Amino acid sequence: MKTDFFEFEADFVDALRCIPMLVRYKLDTCGIKLKLSDWNQMTLSERATLVQLPCATETEIQFYQEYLQKFVLDHTGIPATRLPIDPLPPWIDATTVPLSIQDKAQEIGITITLQQWLGLTPLQRFALIKLSRSGHENRNFSRAMTEFNLI
């Protein structure tokens, strides 16, 4: 099975005890908020399905959203919260390095150039955006920067 897990997720991704970036990316793509407590009520097989299901085309996004809603409803009795879907999220915009990333990179003495930003995949950019938000563990931001050859 081919998955796009990052090395910085290695300490928790084998058992899928936390929501991996790949699934978080899909959640933002389909506009669903999934609580960690809801994730942990799913079986390992159900979590693996959410990792593997495609979520790129309009049809796939709609299917993923409905599939995930069914999981959450089956396990909690309450529908998952729906979130607005950004038509041009910052991880898709390869023309601008978000300020949150620039600021977080500067904290560790690094500058990310536009050329480097362009060279990242949307999933890598998504991960850096999520990891650069306040309240996130700084260790994983640095680890991601290293993994993406930005340090």
Secondary structure in CASP SS format (residue, H / E / C, confidence):
PFRMAT SS
TARGET T0000
AUTHOR 0000-0000-0000
METHOD secondary structure of the structure
MODEL  1
M C 1.00
K C 1.00
T C 1.00
D C 1.00
F C 1.00
F C 1.00
E H 1.00
F H 1.00
E H 1.00
A H 1.00
D H 1.00
F H 1.00
V H 1.00
D C 1.00
A C 1.00
L C 1.00
R C 1.00
C C 1.00
I C 1.00
P C 1.00
M H 1.00
L H 1.00
V H 1.00
R H 1.00
Y H 1.00
K H 1.00
L H 1.00
D H 1.00
T H 1.00
C H 1.00
G C 1.00
I E 1.00
K E 1.00
L C 1.00
K C 1.00
L H 1.00
S H 1.00
D H 1.00
W H 1.00
N H 1.00
Q H 1.00
M C 1.00
T C 1.00
L H 1.00
S H 1.00
E H 1.00
R H 1.00
A H 1.00
T H 1.00
L H 1.00
V H 1.00
Q H 1.00
L C 1.00
P C 1.00
C C 1.00
A C 1.00
T C 1.00
E H 1.00
T H 1.00
E H 1.00
I H 1.00
Q H 1.00
F H 1.00
Y H 1.00
Q H 1.00
E H 1.00
Y H 1.00
L H 1.00
Q H 1.00
K H 1.00
F H 1.00
V H 1.00
L H 1.00
D H 1.00
H H 1.00
T H 1.00
G C 1.00
I C 1.00
P C 1.00
A C 1.00
T E 1.00
R E 1.00
L C 1.00
P C 1.00
I C 1.00
D C 1.00
P C 1.00
L C 1.00
P C 1.00
P C 1.00
W C 1.00
I C 1.00
D C 1.00
A C 1.00
T C 1.00
T C 1.00
V C 1.00
P C 1.00
L H 1.00
S H 1.00
I H 1.00
Q H 1.00
D H 1.00
K H 1.00
A H 1.00
Q H 1.00
E H 1.00
I C 1.00
G C 1.00
I C 1.00
T C 1.00
I C 1.00
T C 1.00
L H 1.00
Q H 1.00
Q H 1.00
W H 1.00
L H 1.00
G H 1.00
L C 1.00
T C 1.00
P H 1.00
L H 1.00
Q H 1.00
R H 1.00
F H 1.00
A H 1.00
L H 1.00
I H 1.00
K H 1.00
L H 1.00
S C 1.00
R C 1.00
S C 1.00
G C 1.00
H C 1.00
E C 1.00
N H 1.00
R H 1.00
N H 1.00
F H 1.00
S H 1.00
R H 1.00
A H 1.00
M H 1.00
T H 1.00
E H 1.00
F C 1.00
N C 1.00
L C 1.00
I C 1.00
END
